[in-house]
Amino acid sequence: MTSVLDRSTSSSKITVEPIAGYLGAEVSGVDISEPISDATAEALRSALYEYKVLFFRDQPISHGRQVEFTRIFGPVTDAHPLGYTDKSPDGHPEILEVDSRTYARRGGARKYSYASFWHQDVTALVNPPAVTVLRAELVPDFGGDTTWADLGAAYDNLPGSLQRFLEGLYAENRFGGRTPKWTSDSEAQSITAEANIVSEHPVVRVHPVTGRKLLYVNPGFTSRILGVSASQSDRLLDLLFAEITNPAYTVRIGWTPNSIGVWDNRATIHQAPTDLDHLDVVRVLHRTTVEGDIPVGVDGQQSRSVSGDPFLAR
């Protein structure tokens, strides 16, 4: 157990309890409904860089407070680079609402996340979000957990020769990755094709705060490795996707009403629930994201935008 003293008072103490071997911690001793002191904000940022995923329980807050809380980690963007204004609560364009009832109202099958597969948030962008905050409003009594994996641990446990090989590679990232999960006539296909956001990122990224090397590929967005043949790219990605989703590097956390998850989107990948599609339950969560920096590889070179602009806070 790790305790961090909030220097703004003599009595307030944040407790950070690790919950898995490589990443993930539950935080108590902070009331997110109130303004966060500078000392507490710094303590939470430090904990996030160390544990990569922070979870807070019993935090009933408004949409506005979620946006303000997110700001302690950096400038807050709008809900999504593709717009999705119909998925934001009135007056809060920064929030992406993930509501299983919305899909059913549109006449589609009930869905519990718009991306129930391993991914980082929006690495098609040249500057993917740095931090994601997700708040649970309505969740089922059981099931619907989210799983995260540690990209630094995945890199660290590779053989040195493979690490050095990967450090010289770049990969294309686009919506859908190698195999989009939507049909050719779907709304998702139409929106992503029109937006045409594509970027090239280093396969091994250096974290801008910790300096740690991270495997920077994910099944949701990484479409190919550059500079090799298509078959070689597929084999390399199969290898890397297996490495980054190794259960040893994961933490799985169950949502409760008014719980809040915060994760470092640079250092982790995550998977939304896949165990609810056969159940008739409601799941409503609210997402905010922090403006990201442009990734830098081990060679000091930045990611390159093939198409699309950086996603910046207002």
Backbone torsions as a table, in degrees:
resi	resn	phi	psi	omega
1	MET	NA	137.1	178.5
2	THR	-118.0	129.9	177.7
3	SER	-113.5	137.8	180.0
4	VAL	-123.5	121.2	-178.8
5	LEU	-79.6	128.6	172.4
6	ASP	-80.3	109.6	-173.3
7	ARG	-72.5	-4.2	179.9
8	SER	-76.0	-19.0	177.7
9	THR	-139.4	168.8	177.9
10	SER	-91.9	-9.9	-173.3
11	SER	-117.1	-19.1	-175.5
12	SER	-81.8	126.9	-179.2
13	LYS	-134.6	131.5	175.4
14	ILE	-93.5	132.6	176.1
15	THR	-111.4	128.3	-179.7
16	VAL	-118.1	114.4	-176.8
17	GLU	-113.0	112.5	176.2
18	PRO	-59.3	145.5	-177.1
19	ILE	-126.2	-0.2	175.8
20	ALA	-153.6	168.0	-171.8
21	GLY	-66.1	-36.9	-175.8
22	TYR	-107.6	-34.5	-174.8
23	LEU	-153.2	162.8	175.5
24	GLY	99.2	131.8	176.5
25	ALA	-152.3	146.5	172.8
26	GLU	-98.5	136.5	-175.2
27	VAL	-114.1	134.0	174.8
28	SER	-134.9	168.9	178.8
29	GLY	89.0	11.8	177.3
30	VAL	-132.4	138.0	179.2
31	ASP	-106.2	105.2	-175.6
32	ILE	-72.5	-17.1	179.1
33	SER	-71.0	-14.2	179.2
34	GLU	-106.4	156.3	175.4
35	PRO	-54.9	140.7	-177.5
36	ILE	-92.3	127.3	178.8
37	SER	-67.6	160.7	178.8
38	ASP	-60.4	-40.8	-179.4
39	ALA	-65.6	-42.1	178.2
40	THR	-65.7	-42.0	179.0
41	ALA	-59.7	-42.7	179.7
42	GLU	-65.9	-39.6	178.2
43	ALA	-63.5	-40.4	179.8
44	LEU	-68.7	-39.2	177.0
45	ARG	-63.1	-43.2	178.9
46	SER	-61.9	-42.2	178.5
47	ALA	-64.1	-38.6	179.5
48	LEU	-63.5	-44.0	-179.6
49	TYR	-66.0	-29.9	179.9
50	GLU	-79.1	-45.9	-172.6
51	TYR	-102.1	-15.1	172.1
52	LYS	73.8	-29.5	174.6
53	VAL	-134.7	123.9	175.9
54	LEU	-115.5	141.1	179.8
55	PHE	-127.1	132.3	179.5
56	PHE	-118.6	136.7	179.7
57	ARG	-109.3	156.1	171.9
58	ASP	52.9	57.0	-180.0
59	GLN	-124.2	77.4	179.1
60	PRO	-73.9	104.7	-178.0
61	ILE	-130.6	163.7	179.0
62	SER	-85.8	171.9	173.8
63	HIS	-58.6	-44.2	-178.9
64	GLY	-61.8	-39.9	178.9
65	ARG	-68.5	-33.5	176.3
66	GLN	-61.1	-44.2	179.4
67	VAL	-61.6	-44.9	-179.7
68	GLU	-65.0	-40.3	176.8
69	PHE	-62.7	-41.9	179.7
70	THR	-59.2	-32.9	-177.2
71	ARG	-62.2	-20.5	179.3
72	ILE	-68.0	-15.7	179.0
73	PHE	-100.0	-6.5	177.7
74	GLY	143.9	179.7	-179.8
75	PRO	-62.3	136.9	-175.9
76	VAL	-92.7	129.8	178.5
77	THR	-85.3	173.3	165.6
78	ASP	-66.7	174.5	-169.5
79	ALA	-59.9	-39.4	-173.1
80	HIS	-163.3	143.6	179.3
81	PRO	-65.8	-18.2	177.7
82	LEU	-89.4	4.0	178.5
83	GLY	98.0	-90.2	-179.2
84	TYR	53.0	39.9	-177.9
85	THR	-62.4	-24.6	178.4
86	ASP	-72.8	-8.1	-179.8
87	LYS	-106.8	14.7	176.6
88	SER	-110.3	138.9	175.0
89	PRO	-63.3	150.7	-179.7
90	ASP	-54.8	129.7	177.0
91	GLY	82.2	2.2	-178.0
92	HIS	-134.4	72.4	-177.9
93	PRO	-66.4	-10.7	178.9
94	GLU	-78.2	-13.9	-172.3
95	ILE	-103.1	128.9	171.1
96	LEU	-99.0	118.8	-179.1
97	GLU	-90.8	126.1	177.1
98	VAL	-107.6	98.1	-170.7
99	ASP	-126.7	115.5	-178.4
100	SER	-62.0	-24.2	-179.4
101	ARG	-72.8	-27.6	-179.0
102	THR	-62.1	-45.9	-179.3
103	TYR	-61.7	-40.4	-179.3
104	ALA	-66.5	-37.9	179.2
105	ARG	-64.7	-28.8	179.5
106	ARG	-80.6	0.9	177.6
107	GLY	89.7	2.8	178.4
108	GLY	-92.0	-179.4	175.7
109	ALA	-69.5	149.8	177.9
110	ARG	-63.9	128.9	178.2
111	LYS	-127.0	146.5	-175.4
112	TYR	-107.7	-3.4	171.4
113	SER	-161.9	152.8	176.9
114	TYR	-82.4	-4.4	-178.5
115	ALA	-148.1	75.3	-178.0
116	SER	-88.4	55.4	177.8
117	PHE	-150.5	163.3	-178.6
118	TRP	-62.8	129.0	179.6
119	HIS	-165.3	162.1	159.7
120	GLN	-99.9	159.9	-178.8
121	ASP	-75.7	113.6	165.9
122	VAL	56.0	53.1	175.9
123	THR	-77.9	2.6	167.7
124	ALA	-64.7	-26.0	178.4
125	LEU	-71.1	152.5	174.3
126	VAL	-72.5	-22.1	175.5
127	ASN	-129.7	75.6	-178.6
128	PRO	-58.1	154.5	-179.6
129	PRO	-51.6	141.3	179.7
130	ALA	-79.6	-40.7	-174.6
131	VAL	-139.6	143.2	175.6
132	THR	-120.9	138.7	175.9
133	VAL	-120.8	128.4	-177.9
134	LEU	-129.6	125.8	-176.3
135	ARG	-115.6	130.7	-179.3
136	ALA	-90.6	127.5	173.8
137	GLU	-102.4	-57.2	177.6
138	LEU	-124.0	127.3	179.0
139	VAL	-138.5	153.1	179.1
140	PRO	-67.9	161.8	180.0
141	ASP	-66.5	-25.4	178.3
142	PHE	-149.1	156.1	-179.5
143	GLY	79.1	177.7	177.2
144	GLY	81.6	20.5	-180.0
145	ASP	-68.6	158.4	171.4
146	THR	-112.7	142.3	179.5
147	THR	-117.8	136.9	176.2
148	TRP	-119.0	154.7	176.4
149	ALA	-132.1	149.6	-172.8
150	ASP	-94.3	110.7	-177.9
151	LEU	-73.5	-24.9	175.5
152	GLY	-71.6	-42.1	177.6
153	ALA	-63.7	-39.0	179.0
154	ALA	-61.1	-42.6	177.9
155	TYR	-66.8	-47.2	-174.6
156	ASP	-58.9	-31.4	-174.9
157	ASN	-92.4	6.3	173.0
158	LEU	-81.2	152.6	172.3
159	PRO	-60.1	146.6	-178.3
160	GLY	-56.4	-38.5	-179.0
161	SER	-64.0	-38.0	178.9
162	LEU	-72.7	-37.6	175.6
163	GLN	-56.7	-48.4	-176.9
164	ARG	-65.5	-36.2	177.3
165	PHE	-64.3	-46.1	-177.3
166	LEU	-67.7	-29.7	-177.5
167	GLU	-64.0	-15.2	178.2
168	GLY	-98.7	5.0	-173.6
169	LEU	-105.9	153.3	172.7
170	TYR	-124.2	155.6	-177.6
171	ALA	-133.8	142.6	175.1
172	GLU	-80.0	137.0	176.9
173	ASN	-124.8	129.0	178.6
174	ARG	-147.6	162.3	178.8
175	PHE	-60.5	127.5	179.3
176	GLY	97.4	-18.4	179.8
177	GLY	62.2	-142.5	-179.5
178	ARG	-70.0	-37.1	-173.9
179	THR	-135.4	93.1	179.7
180	PRO	-55.2	145.0	-177.3
181	LYS	-89.4	6.7	-178.0
182	TRP	-117.3	164.0	-179.2
183	THR	-83.9	163.7	-174.2
184	SER	-67.9	-19.8	-178.3
185	ASP	-107.5	17.6	-175.3
186	SER	-87.3	165.5	175.8
187	GLU	-61.8	-40.9	-179.6
188	ALA	-61.1	-42.7	178.9
189	GLN	-62.2	-43.4	-179.1
190	SER	-64.3	-45.6	-176.7
191	ILE	-67.9	-45.7	-177.4
192	THR	-69.0	-35.7	178.0
193	ALA	-65.9	-40.7	179.9
194	GLU	-67.4	-39.7	-179.0
195	ALA	-71.0	-38.7	177.0
196	ASN	49.3	60.3	178.2
197	ILE	-100.1	118.2	-177.2
198	VAL	-141.1	136.0	178.2
199	SER	-139.0	159.7	176.7
200	GLU	-115.4	118.0	-177.0
201	HIS	-114.3	152.1	172.7
202	PRO	-63.8	140.8	178.1
203	VAL	-66.7	-30.7	172.8
204	VAL	-117.1	115.9	-179.1
205	ARG	-102.6	149.3	174.3
206	VAL	-100.8	123.9	-178.6
207	HIS	-64.9	131.7	-173.9
208	PRO	-69.9	-18.0	-179.2
209	VAL	-102.9	-50.7	-174.9
210	THR	-88.4	-19.2	-175.9
211	GLY	75.7	6.7	-177.6
212	ARG	-76.9	144.8	176.3
213	LYS	-83.8	136.7	-174.4
214	LEU	-130.8	137.0	167.9
215	LEU	-69.0	122.1	-170.3
216	TYR	-117.3	60.6	173.8
217	VAL	-134.4	157.7	177.2
218	ASN	-158.3	145.9	-175.8
219	PRO	-62.2	-26.6	-176.0
220	GLY	-72.9	-24.3	-174.5
221	PHE	-132.3	-28.9	-175.0
222	THR	-75.0	120.6	-173.0
223	SER	-102.2	-32.0	179.9
224	ARG	-166.6	154.6	171.9
225	ILE	-88.1	132.2	-178.2
226	LEU	-81.3	148.1	173.8
227	GLY	84.6	5.9	175.8
228	VAL	-131.1	169.2	-179.9
229	SER	-71.0	165.6	-179.4
230	ALA	-60.3	-42.2	-179.2
231	SER	-69.4	-38.2	176.7
232	GLN	-65.3	-40.5	177.5
233	SER	-59.5	-45.8	-179.4
234	ASP	-61.8	-41.0	-179.7
235	ARG	-66.5	-41.5	178.4
236	LEU	-63.8	-44.0	-179.9
237	LEU	-66.9	-37.8	175.9
238	ASP	-58.2	-44.2	179.2
239	LEU	-62.5	-48.3	-176.2
240	LEU	-69.2	-39.6	178.4
241	PHE	-64.5	-35.7	176.1
242	ALA	-66.2	-38.2	-179.5
243	GLU	-66.5	-46.9	-172.9
244	ILE	-75.3	-14.9	177.3
245	THR	-106.2	14.9	175.6
246	ASN	-56.8	124.4	-178.2
247	PRO	-54.2	-25.2	-180.0
248	ALA	-61.9	-26.4	-175.0
249	TYR	-100.2	15.8	-171.7
250	THR	-112.4	161.1	166.8
251	VAL	-135.6	137.0	179.3
252	ARG	-118.1	127.0	-172.9
253	ILE	-126.4	134.2	178.2
254	GLY	-90.2	135.3	180.0
255	TRP	-82.0	144.9	170.6
256	THR	-128.7	158.6	179.0
257	PRO	-55.4	136.3	178.6
258	ASN	68.0	21.4	171.5
259	SER	-89.8	154.4	-177.4
260	ILE	-133.9	128.0	174.4
261	GLY	-107.7	137.5	176.5
262	VAL	-127.2	127.5	178.3
263	TRP	-136.1	151.5	175.4
264	ASP	-80.5	104.8	-175.2
265	ASN	-71.3	-13.9	177.3
266	ARG	-79.6	-30.6	-170.4
267	ALA	-106.7	-1.3	-176.5
268	THR	-137.6	159.7	161.8
269	ILE	-118.2	163.0	180.0
270	HIS	-146.1	161.7	178.6
271	GLN	-132.4	122.8	175.7
272	ALA	-71.9	169.5	-173.0
273	PRO	-65.6	145.0	176.3
274	THR	-122.4	10.2	-173.5
275	ASP	-110.2	16.5	-175.6
276	LEU	-114.2	-10.9	-170.9
277	ASP	-59.9	-25.3	-179.5
278	HIS	-91.1	1.0	-177.6
279	LEU	-109.2	151.6	177.5
280	ASP	-103.8	78.8	-179.2
281	VAL	-130.3	167.7	-179.3
282	VAL	-109.8	138.2	177.6
283	ARG	-139.2	118.4	-178.6
284	VAL	-130.8	120.1	177.9
285	LEU	-132.3	162.3	-176.5
286	HIS	-130.0	125.6	-173.6
287	ARG	-112.2	138.9	169.7
288	THR	-129.4	153.8	180.0
289	THR	-134.2	153.8	-179.8
290	VAL	-103.1	136.3	178.9
291	GLU	-53.0	133.0	-177.4
292	GLY	-98.3	162.6	172.9
293	ASP	-90.2	167.3	176.7
294	ILE	-82.2	122.8	-177.5
295	PRO	-56.9	149.2	177.9
296	VAL	-124.9	133.0	179.5
297	GLY	-85.2	177.8	179.4
298	VAL	-62.0	-28.2	179.0
299	ASP	-80.3	0.5	179.4
300	GLY	84.3	1.6	-178.9
301	GLN	-89.6	141.3	179.2
302	GLN	-82.7	159.2	171.2
303	SER	-59.7	158.0	-176.9
304	ARG	-120.5	135.4	175.3
305	SER	-85.9	123.0	173.7
306	VAL	-85.6	-40.3	-179.9
307	SER	-156.8	136.6	178.9
308	GLY	105.3	153.5	-177.9
309	ASP	-96.3	160.9	173.2
310	PRO	-60.4	152.0	-179.2
311	PHE	-100.3	103.3	-171.2
312	LEU	-111.4	151.0	172.7
313	ALA	-68.2	158.0	-179.2
314	ARG	-69.2	NA	NA
